[in-house]
Amino acid sequence: MPTEVLAAKLPAAAPKARAVPGDYRRWAAAGSVGGIFVLWWLATHLGWVDTLFLPAPEQLVEAFQRLLAEGYVDASLWQHIGTSLLRVLLALGAAVLTAIPLGILMGLNPLVGAAFDPLVEFYRPVPPLAYLPLIVIWFGIGELSKVLLIYLALFAPLLIATAAGVRRVDKSRIQAVRCLGASRLQVVRHVILPSALPDVLTGLRIALGVGWSTLVAAELIAANRGLGFMVQSAAQFLATDVVVLGILLIAAIALSFELGLRWLQKRFASWE
């Protein structure tokens, strides 16, 4: 068949998607944030929304300065931030130490996966507020209950992502390393963990998002410090400036964790 005829019968190659330069992406992100801020300012200054329900930006600045100077309910703003951070970090550490090893086992051993998968999928869709009363009955109202509630929210996404990442590892690579005399521990350390790292980091990002959203529920349990406690306490007195400020602080801290994990992905899993 002539080359011209063959070329005419072949489907045209799909056009390649044009890469968007990094500067344009940054401008797009800044534009979206700036647009929301302008709408917020207009809504509060043109009377579209009563400032009782949505405080103006300058009211939040005043509330932030007031909380820095005076604190809130017998604790400084930094103590509230530090308490919430500590609870999330303790839960995150416990989730990393338990979910990642178990996820590796589930990915490597089908029997382990079959044993734990139904249990995880059974509790994963249940919102933390549903089993909050049971945790209080079993473990009391101390710090353990708060950290445990956040831990349960972090555990499932990280476990599932780790197991999925391990199952995706190329089996031929594992066999090749074993033929060279590597032990099981060496295979896990030098082949499985590096290959599954992108999925593990993605699971961490998802888990932390769920964990921070669970923080407010966790600080329902007889808390007297923490950003979630501050938001709930201020809401009872219609102090919406403190409520919105607390929400923005939680979002800002969670965003800093997200950006840090994105950097780790680019640094250690750039092939994905």
C-alpha positions as CSV (number, residue, x, y, z in Angstrom):
1,M,0.0,0.0,0.0
2,P,1.5,3.4,-0.9
3,T,2.7,5.5,2.0
4,E,0.4,8.4,1.1
5,V,-2.7,6.1,1.2
6,L,-1.6,4.6,4.5
7,A,-1.0,8.0,6.0
8,A,-4.4,9.1,4.9
9,K,-6.1,6.2,6.6
10,L,-4.3,6.7,9.9
11,P,-6.2,8.8,12.4
12,A,-4.7,12.2,13.1
13,A,-2.7,12.5,16.2
14,A,-4.4,14.3,19.0
15,P,-3.0,17.7,19.6
16,K,-0.8,17.9,22.7
17,A,-2.1,19.8,25.6
18,R,-0.2,23.0,26.0
19,A,1.7,23.3,29.3
20,V,0.6,26.3,31.3
21,P,3.7,28.3,32.5
22,G,4.1,28.5,36.3
23,D,3.8,32.3,36.3
24,Y,0.3,32.0,34.7
25,R,-0.8,29.5,37.3
26,R,0.4,31.7,40.1
27,W,-1.5,34.7,38.6
28,A,-4.6,32.5,38.2
29,A,-4.4,31.5,41.9
30,A,-3.8,35.1,43.0
31,G,-6.6,36.3,40.9
32,S,-9.1,33.8,42.3
33,V,-8.2,34.7,45.9
34,G,-8.2,38.4,45.1
35,G,-11.6,38.1,43.5
36,I,-13.1,36.5,46.5
37,F,-11.5,39.1,48.8
38,V,-13.0,42.0,46.6
39,L,-16.4,40.3,46.7
40,W,-16.2,40.0,50.4
41,W,-15.2,43.6,50.8
42,L,-18.1,44.8,48.6
43,A,-20.6,42.6,50.3
44,T,-19.8,44.0,53.7
45,H,-19.4,47.7,52.7
46,L,-22.3,47.9,50.3
47,G,-24.7,46.3,52.7
48,W,-25.3,43.1,50.8
49,V,-24.7,41.1,54.0
50,D,-25.1,42.3,57.6
51,T,-21.7,42.4,59.3
52,L,-23.3,40.4,62.2
53,F,-23.3,37.4,59.8
54,L,-20.2,38.2,57.8
55,P,-17.7,40.6,59.4
56,A,-15.8,43.0,57.2
57,P,-12.1,42.3,56.5
58,E,-10.9,45.1,58.7
59,Q,-13.0,43.7,61.6
60,L,-11.0,40.4,61.3
61,V,-7.8,42.4,61.5
62,E,-9.0,44.1,64.6
63,A,-10.1,40.7,66.1
64,F,-6.7,39.2,65.3
65,Q,-4.9,42.1,67.0
66,R,-7.2,41.9,70.0
67,L,-6.7,38.1,70.4
68,L,-3.0,38.5,70.1
69,A,-3.0,41.1,72.8
70,E,-5.7,39.7,75.1
71,G,-6.1,36.0,74.2
72,Y,-9.4,34.2,74.4
73,V,-11.0,32.5,77.4
74,D,-7.9,32.4,79.7
75,A,-5.5,31.4,76.9
76,S,-3.4,33.3,74.4
77,L,-4.0,32.9,70.7
78,W,-0.7,31.0,70.3
79,Q,-1.8,28.6,73.0
80,H,-5.0,27.8,71.1
81,I,-3.0,27.3,67.9
82,G,-0.4,25.2,69.6
83,T,-3.0,23.0,71.3
84,S,-4.7,22.3,68.0
85,L,-1.4,21.7,66.2
86,L,-0.3,19.3,68.9
87,R,-3.5,17.2,68.7
88,V,-3.3,16.9,64.9
89,L,0.4,16.1,64.9
90,L,0.0,13.4,67.6
91,A,-2.8,11.8,65.6
92,L,-0.8,12.1,62.4
93,G,2.2,10.4,64.0
94,A,0.1,7.6,65.3
95,A,-1.6,7.2,61.9
96,V,1.8,7.1,60.1
97,L,3.2,4.5,62.5
98,T,0.2,2.2,62.1
99,A,-1.5,2.9,58.7
100,I,1.7,2.7,56.6
101,P,3.0,-0.6,57.9
102,L,-0.5,-2.2,57.8
103,G,-1.0,-0.8,54.3
104,I,2.3,-2.4,53.1
105,L,1.1,-5.7,54.6
106,M,-2.3,-5.4,52.9
107,G,-0.6,-4.6,49.6
108,L,1.8,-7.5,49.8
109,N,-0.4,-10.2,51.3
110,P,-3.9,-10.7,49.8
111,L,-5.0,-12.5,53.0
112,V,-4.1,-9.6,55.2
113,G,-5.9,-7.3,52.7
114,A,-9.0,-9.5,52.7
115,A,-9.0,-9.5,56.5
116,F,-8.7,-5.8,57.1
117,D,-10.4,-4.3,54.0
118,P,-14.0,-4.9,55.2
119,L,-13.3,-3.5,58.6
120,V,-11.7,-0.3,57.2
121,E,-14.5,0.2,54.6
122,F,-17.1,-0.4,57.3
123,Y,-16.0,2.5,59.5
124,R,-14.5,4.8,56.8
125,P,-17.8,6.3,55.6
126,V,-19.1,7.0,59.1
127,P,-18.6,10.7,60.0
128,P,-16.6,11.3,63.2
129,L,-19.5,13.0,65.0
130,A,-21.4,9.7,64.8
131,Y,-18.9,7.7,66.9
132,L,-17.9,10.7,69.1
133,P,-20.3,9.8,71.9
134,L,-19.0,6.2,72.0
135,I,-15.4,7.4,72.2
136,V,-16.3,9.7,75.1
137,I,-18.0,6.7,76.9
138,W,-15.0,4.4,76.4
139,F,-12.1,6.8,76.9
140,G,-13.5,9.8,78.8
141,I,-13.2,13.5,78.0
142,G,-9.4,13.8,78.2
143,E,-6.9,14.5,75.5
144,L,-6.9,10.8,74.5
145,S,-10.4,11.1,73.1
146,K,-9.6,14.2,71.1
147,V,-6.5,12.7,69.5
148,L,-8.2,9.3,68.9
149,L,-11.0,11.0,67.0
150,I,-8.6,12.8,64.7
151,Y,-6.5,9.6,64.4
152,L,-9.5,7.6,63.2
153,A,-10.2,10.2,60.6
154,L,-6.5,10.1,59.4
155,F,-6.1,6.4,59.5
156,A,-8.4,5.1,56.7
157,P,-7.3,7.4,53.8
158,L,-3.6,6.8,54.6
159,L,-4.0,3.0,54.9
160,I,-6.0,2.7,51.6
161,A,-3.5,4.9,49.7
162,T,-0.5,3.0,51.0
163,A,-2.1,-0.4,50.1
164,A,-3.0,0.8,46.6
165,G,0.5,2.2,46.1
166,V,2.1,-1.1,47.1
167,R,-0.2,-3.1,44.8
168,R,0.9,-0.9,41.9
169,V,4.6,-1.7,42.3
170,D,6.0,-3.6,39.3
171,K,6.3,-7.2,40.3
172,S,9.2,-7.8,37.9
173,R,11.3,-5.3,39.9
174,I,10.6,-7.1,43.1
175,Q,11.6,-10.5,41.5
176,A,14.7,-9.0,40.0
177,V,15.9,-7.7,43.4
178,R,15.1,-11.0,45.1
179,C,17.1,-12.8,42.4
180,L,20.1,-10.6,43.5
181,G,19.8,-11.9,47.0
182,A,17.9,-9.1,48.7
183,S,16.0,-9.9,51.9
184,R,12.3,-9.0,52.4
185,L,13.2,-6.0,54.5
186,Q,15.6,-4.8,51.8
187,V,12.9,-5.3,49.1
188,V,10.4,-3.2,51.2
189,R,13.0,-0.5,51.9
190,H,14.6,-0.1,48.5
191,V,11.9,-1.1,46.1
192,I,8.4,-1.1,47.5
193,L,8.5,2.1,49.7
194,P,10.2,4.3,47.0
195,S,7.7,3.0,44.4
196,A,4.7,3.5,46.6
197,L,5.9,6.9,47.9
198,P,3.7,9.0,45.6
199,D,0.6,7.2,46.7
200,V,1.6,7.5,50.3
201,L,2.1,11.2,50.1
202,T,-1.2,11.6,48.3
203,G,-2.8,9.6,51.0
204,L,-1.2,11.9,53.6
205,R,-2.6,15.0,51.8
206,I,-6.1,13.6,51.8
207,A,-5.8,12.3,55.4
208,L,-4.6,15.7,56.7
209,G,-7.5,17.4,55.0
210,V,-10.0,15.1,56.7
211,G,-8.0,15.4,60.0
212,W,-8.2,19.2,60.1
213,S,-11.9,19.0,59.3
214,T,-12.4,16.7,62.3
215,L,-10.5,19.0,64.6
216,V,-13.6,21.1,65.4
217,A,-15.6,17.9,66.2
218,A,-12.7,16.6,68.4
219,E,-12.6,19.8,70.4
220,L,-16.3,19.4,71.2
221,I,-15.1,17.0,74.0
222,A,-14.8,19.3,77.1
223,A,-12.0,21.3,75.6
224,N,-10.9,24.6,77.0
225,R,-8.2,25.4,74.4
226,G,-7.8,25.0,70.7
227,L,-9.0,26.7,67.5
228,G,-12.0,24.4,67.2
229,F,-13.0,25.3,70.8
230,M,-12.5,29.0,70.0
231,V,-14.8,28.8,67.0
232,Q,-17.5,26.9,68.9
233,S,-17.3,29.1,72.0
234,A,-17.4,32.3,69.9
235,A,-20.4,31.1,67.9
236,Q,-22.5,30.7,71.1
237,F,-22.0,34.5,71.7
238,L,-22.5,35.5,68.0
239,A,-18.9,36.7,67.9
240,T,-18.7,36.1,64.2
241,D,-15.4,37.9,63.8
242,V,-13.7,35.4,66.1
243,V,-15.6,32.5,64.4
244,V,-14.4,33.5,60.9
245,L,-10.9,34.3,62.1
246,G,-10.7,30.8,63.7
247,I,-11.9,29.2,60.5
248,L,-9.3,31.2,58.5
249,L,-6.5,30.2,60.9
250,I,-7.4,26.5,60.6
251,A,-7.5,26.8,56.8
252,A,-4.2,28.7,56.7
253,I,-2.4,26.1,58.9
254,A,-3.9,23.2,56.8
255,L,-2.8,25.0,53.6
256,S,0.7,25.2,54.9
257,F,0.7,21.4,55.6
258,E,-0.6,20.9,52.1
259,L,2.0,23.0,50.5
260,G,4.7,21.2,52.5
261,L,3.5,17.8,51.3
262,R,3.3,19.1,47.7
263,W,7.0,20.2,48.0
264,L,7.9,16.7,49.3
265,Q,6.1,15.1,46.4
266,K,8.1,17.2,43.9
267,R,11.3,16.6,45.8
268,F,11.1,12.9,46.4
269,A,8.5,11.7,43.9
270,S,9.1,13.9,40.9
271,W,8.5,11.1,38.4
272,E,4.8,11.0,39.2
